[in-house]
Amino acid sequence: MVLISVIVPVYNAEKYLERCLQSILSQTFKDFELILVDDGSPDSCGEICDNYAKSDSRIHVVHQENQGVSAARQAGLQAARGEYVIFADPDDWVESTMLEELLRQADTVKADVVICDMKRESLVDGVVKEHYFEQRPRTLKPQDIVSQLLLGELYGSTCNKLYRVKTLKKKGIFFPVGVNYCEDLWFNCKLFMHSDLKVSYKNKAYYHYDLYSNDSSLTRKINLSSMRDYLKLVDFIDNNLDKAVFSYELKWIKFNAKKTAFRTDCSTSEFYSIYPEETESSKQILSQSTYHFVFKWGLRLALNGYLNSGRNLMKIYNNLYLPIAKLRHGFFH
């Protein structure tokens, strides 16, 4: 058995896939397998994956019809032979010492999960800028980590976490079928709901999250499909968390559901049917938020029954404020 399985779901990534693969193959730690899941990619990704597999016996390729990123990650997880597993997206890349140092951390404290920091990279005036994002949990108690994941204080990503495969199997953790937005947050929430989980944190950024190369990334586009996926996540959380302990977190993610729907082209009736019982708490959360005032007033109008007026303000936010913010700061707020 190899020690670590690295899983990369691949779809429409021919422009940047090799950068990702080269960063993984350049690891100082060598006892790993690389599982590439070609999710029916219409470009040359399948061929690229196969060529890499011919040149390195550690690489295994899974070809499947297009089913989405959740199914691709799950296919990789089912094929994994490592004691530990970590994920990477094909438009991102990693530091050469990532596997070595995360494995050492896991071995030292006998951790089920090791969380590390990340770097977000954006393009500003033609120059790539890095933004360091610390992912230090408030505590290492799984319950507190669930809270931070739901409140957006920690990334829901599976790419900055090393998992013990034995633990995932024992606790029945898998990616939700047919959900391709926030599927990684779903996966992590389901895992961290287990109070006996041993968690460790490594205060170093190994993972580089590329914000500029892939314009078609689902994480950067909000549409009706992603909204409905998010609603499935909220319902899962609502049905599985202790409502007394996580009352604020539940209100927060339901507010986020409203916010997500506001930014799609869902109908008026669809918008107002989403957790109507949370409208007042959503207004309260919005008033305490640090969102830009144009966005805040747009959503406030929608919550008060003026959806189209709110969306007109949203157009100003999207077409005026966000481009300026991107030029100034290199990423969207």
C-alpha positions in Angstrom: 0.0 0.0 0.0 1.2 3.5 -0.8 1.1 6.1 1.9 -0.7 8.9 0.1 -3.2 9.1 -2.7 -3.5 12.4 -4.5 -6.8 12.8 -6.4 -7.3 15.2 -9.2 -10.7 15.5 -11.0 -10.1 16.6 -14.5 -12.4 18.4 -16.9 -11.7 21.1 -19.6 -8.3 21.8 -18.1 -5.9 21.3 -20.9 -4.4 24.8 -20.6 -3.2 24.4 -17.0 -3.4 20.7 -16.2 0.3 20.1 -16.7 1.3 22.8 -14.2 -0.8 21.0 -11.6 0.6 17.6 -12.5 4.2 18.8 -12.5 3.9 20.3 -9.1 2.6 17.0 -7.7 5.2 14.9 -9.4 7.9 17.3 -8.0 7.1 16.3 -4.4 10.1 15.7 -2.1 8.0 12.8 -0.8 7.9 10.0 -3.3 5.7 7.2 -1.9 2.4 8.4 -3.3 0.0 7.6 -6.1 -1.6 10.1 -8.4 -5.2 9.3 -9.4 -6.5 11.4 -12.4 -10.2 11.2 -13.0 -11.0 12.2 -16.5 -14.7 13.2 -16.1 -15.5 12.9 -19.8 -13.5 16.0 -20.6 -14.2 17.2 -24.2 -10.7 18.6 -24.7 -7.3 16.8 -24.8 -7.2 16.2 -21.0 -7.8 12.4 -21.3 -4.9 12.1 -23.7 -2.7 14.2 -21.4 -3.6 12.1 -18.4 -2.8 8.8 -20.4 0.5 10.2 -21.6 1.6 11.0 -18.0 0.5 7.6 -16.8 2.7 6.0 -19.4 5.7 7.9 -18.1 5.2 7.3 -14.4 3.9 4.1 -12.8 2.6 6.1 -9.8 -0.1 7.7 -12.0 -3.5 5.9 -12.5 -6.2 7.3 -14.8 -9.9 6.8 -14.4 -12.0 7.6 -17.5 -15.7 8.1 -17.0 -18.6 9.8 -18.7 -19.2 13.4 -17.5 -20.9 13.3 -14.1 -19.6 16.4 -12.4 -16.8 17.1 -9.9 -18.5 15.4 -7.0 -18.7 12.0 -8.8 -15.2 12.5 -10.1 -13.8 13.0 -6.6 -15.7 10.0 -5.3 -14.4 7.8 -8.2 -10.9 8.8 -7.2 -11.6 8.1 -3.5 -12.9 4.6 -4.4 -9.8 3.9 -6.4 -7.4 5.2 -3.8 -5.0 2.7 -2.2 -3.2 5.1 0.1 -3.4 5.3 3.9 -4.0 9.0 3.4 -5.7 11.0 0.7 -5.6 14.6 -0.4 -7.3 16.4 -3.4 -6.2 19.0 -5.9 -8.0 20.8 -8.7 -6.4 20.8 -12.1 -6.2 24.6 -12.4 -4.2 24.9 -9.1 -0.8 23.8 -8.0 1.1 22.8 -4.8 4.4 23.4 -3.0 7.0 20.6 -3.4 7.1 19.8 0.3 3.3 19.5 0.8 3.0 15.7 1.1 6.1 15.3 3.1 5.3 17.9 5.7 1.6 17.1 6.0 2.3 13.4 6.4 4.9 14.1 9.1 2.3 16.2 11.0 -0.3 13.4 10.7 2.2 10.8 12.0 3.4 13.0 14.8 0.0 13.5 16.4 -1.8 10.5 14.9 -4.3 12.8 13.2 -7.3 11.8 11.2 -7.2 15.2 9.4 -4.4 17.7 9.0 -5.5 21.2 7.9 -3.0 23.7 6.4 -3.1 27.2 5.1 -3.7 28.3 1.4 -2.7 31.0 -1.0 -5.1 32.6 -3.4 -3.5 33.8 -6.6 -5.1 36.5 -8.8 -4.0 38.6 -11.8 -3.5 42.3 -11.2 -2.4 44.5 -14.1 -0.9 41.4 -15.7 1.0 40.4 -12.6 0.2 37.4 -10.5 -0.4 38.4 -6.9 -0.5 36.0 -3.9 -2.9 36.5 -0.9 -2.1 34.3 2.1 -5.2 32.8 3.8 -4.6 31.4 7.2 -6.8 28.4 8.1 -6.1 28.1 11.8 -9.2 26.8 13.6 -10.4 28.5 16.8 -9.9 25.1 18.5 -9.2 21.6 17.2 -12.6 20.4 18.4 -14.6 19.1 15.4 -17.7 20.9 16.6 -15.9 24.2 16.5 -14.6 23.5 13.1 -18.1 22.7 11.8 -19.2 26.1 13.1 -16.3 27.9 11.3 -16.9 26.0 8.1 -20.6 26.9 8.0 -19.8 30.6 8.9 -17.2 30.8 6.1 -14.4 31.4 8.6 -12.6 28.3 7.2 -12.6 27.1 3.6 -14.8 24.1 2.9 -12.1 22.9 0.4 -10.8 19.4 0.5 -7.5 20.6 -1.2 -5.9 21.9 2.0 -6.6 18.9 4.1 -4.9 15.5 4.4 -7.4 12.8 5.4 -6.8 9.3 6.9 -8.6 7.0 4.5 -9.4 4.4 7.2 -11.3 7.1 9.1 -13.3 8.2 6.1 -14.3 4.6 5.4 -15.2 3.9 9.1 -17.4 7.0 9.3 -19.0 6.5 5.9 -17.8 9.8 4.4 -18.3 10.3 0.7 -19.1 13.0 -1.8 -22.8 13.6 -2.4 -24.1 12.3 -5.7 -25.3 14.9 -8.2 -24.1 17.9 -6.1 -21.4 19.9 -7.8 -21.4 23.2 -5.8 -20.2 23.2 -2.2 -19.7 19.4 -2.4 -16.4 19.8 -0.6 -18.1 21.7 2.2 -20.7 19.0 2.4 -18.0 16.3 2.6 -16.1 18.2 5.4 -19.2 19.0 7.4 -20.2 15.4 7.4 -16.7 14.4 8.6 -16.3 17.0 11.3 -19.7 16.2 12.7 -17.9 13.3 14.4 -16.8 14.5 17.8 -14.1 11.8 18.2 -12.2 13.0 15.1 -8.5 13.8 15.8 -7.6 17.1 14.1 -4.3 18.8 13.6 -3.3 22.1 12.0 -0.1 23.0 10.1 0.5 26.8 9.9 2.0 26.8 6.4 0.5 27.3 3.0 1.1 24.5 0.5 -1.8 24.9 -1.8 -2.1 27.6 -4.5 -5.7 28.4 -5.4 -5.7 30.0 -8.9 -8.4 32.6 -9.3 -7.5 33.8 -12.8 -6.9 30.9 -15.2 -10.2 29.1 -15.3 -13.1 31.4 -16.1 -15.6 28.5 -16.2 -14.9 27.3 -12.6 -18.1 26.6 -10.8 -16.9 28.3 -7.6 -16.8 31.6 -9.5 -20.2 31.4 -11.2 -23.5 31.4 -9.4 -26.4 30.0 -11.4 -29.7 28.1 -10.7 -27.9 24.8 -10.6 -25.4 25.9 -8.0 -28.2 27.5 -6.0 -30.1 24.2 -5.9 -27.0 22.4 -4.9 -26.5 24.8 -2.1 -30.1 24.3 -0.9 -29.4 20.5 -0.8 -26.4 21.3 1.5 -28.5 23.5 3.7 -31.2 20.8 4.1 -28.6 18.2 4.9 -27.1 20.5 7.6 -30.6 21.4 8.9 -31.5 17.7 9.3 -28.2 16.5 10.8 -27.0 19.3 13.2 -28.2 19.9 16.7 -30.4 23.0 16.2 -29.9 24.2 19.8 -26.1 24.1 19.5 -25.8 25.4 16.0 -28.8 27.8 15.9 -26.8 30.8 14.6 -24.9 28.7 12.0 -28.2 27.4 10.6 -29.6 31.0 10.4 -26.4 32.0 8.6 -26.4 29.3 5.9 -30.1 29.9 5.3 -29.2 33.6 4.8 -26.5 32.5 2.4 -29.1 30.5 0.5 -31.1 33.7 0.1 -28.0 35.6 -1.0 -27.1 32.9 -3.5 -30.6 32.9 -5.0 -30.5 36.7 -5.2 -27.5 36.5 -7.5 -29.1 34.0 -9.9 -31.9 34.4 -12.3 -34.4 32.4 -10.3 -38.0 33.6 -10.4 -39.6 35.8 -7.8 -41.7 33.0 -6.4 -38.6 30.7 -6.2 -36.7 33.4 -4.3 -39.4 34.0 -1.8 -40.0 30.3 -1.3 -36.5 29.8 0.1 -36.7 29.5 3.9 -39.3 32.3 4.3 -39.3 31.7 8.0 -35.7 33.0 8.1 -36.5 36.4 6.4 -36.2 38.4 9.6 -33.0 36.8 10.8 -31.6 37.3 7.3 -32.3 41.0 7.6 -30.5 41.1 10.9 -27.5 39.2 9.6 -27.4 41.4 6.6 -27.4 44.6 8.8 -24.4 43.3 10.7 -22.5 42.2 7.7 -19.5 44.0 6.1 -20.8 43.7 2.5 -20.5 46.7 0.3 -23.5 49.1 0.8 -24.8 48.7 -2.8 -24.9 44.9 -2.4 -26.4 45.3 1.1 -29.2 47.6 0.0 -29.9 45.5 -3.1 -30.5 42.4 -1.0 -32.4 44.3 1.6 -34.8 45.5 -1.1 -35.3 41.9 -2.2 -35.9 40.6 1.4 -38.5 43.3 1.8 -40.4 42.3 -1.3 -38.8 44.2 -4.1 -36.7 41.6 -5.8 -36.3 43.3 -9.2 -35.3 46.6 -7.7 -32.8 44.8 -5.6 -31.4 43.1 -8.7 -31.0 46.4 -10.5 -28.8 47.6 -7.7 -27.0 44.3 -8.0 -26.2 45.1 -11.6 -24.5 48.3 -10.5 -22.5 46.3 -7.9 -21.5 43.7 -10.5 -20.7 46.1 -13.4 -19.1 49.0 -11.4 -17.9 48.0 -8.0 -16.6 44.5 -8.6 -14.3 45.4 -11.6 -12.8 48.3 -9.6 -12.3 46.0 -6.5 -10.6 43.5 -8.7 -8.2 46.1 -10.1 -7.4 47.4 -6.7 -7.2 44.2 -4.7 -6.8 41.4 -7.2 -9.9 39.5 -6.1 -13.6 39.8 -5.6 -14.9 40.7 -2.2 
